[in-house]
Amino acid sequence: MSEKILLIDDEVDFLSAMSERMKARDMQVTTASSAKEGLEKVAAGSFDAVILDLAMPEMDGIETLKILKEKNPDLQVILLTGHATIKQGIEAMKLGAMDLLEKPADINALTEKIKTAQAKKMLIVEKKNEEMIRKIMATKGW
């Protein structure tokens, strides 16, 4: 199954290059060149993972991560940064980021993180479906 990825980064050249590299690995990639656009795309669709730039104008990756996690706590978010500090990394992990990678991200390492994110998402969905089935069975008395 092909991974559905949302890539959010204000650097258009980086966005284009990473998108092409991910597509070459049979991933379905949607891009957003701002945090606002990324939030709109997450609200409109479902993704296995969101790859989010930490340093963006208007709204940074930490603020965007907070909003993403408030709206969908199960969303798998991987942060990318060219200027990470340990403090930012710790804050991102506390807010629920799956991982923090430095730019330029090694595509093989990023691909592995994405596959892990997809597996986590599948487990979460499966668990929620099992809970829903149990509730239905309990209320129907079958």
Secondary structure by P-SEA (a helix, b strand, c coil): cbbbbbbbcccaaaaaaaaaaaaaaccbbbbbccaaaaaaaaaaccccccccccccccccaaaaaaaaaaacccbbbbbbbccccaaaaaaaaaacccccccccccaaaaaaaaaaaaaaaaaaaaaaaaaaaaaaaaaacc
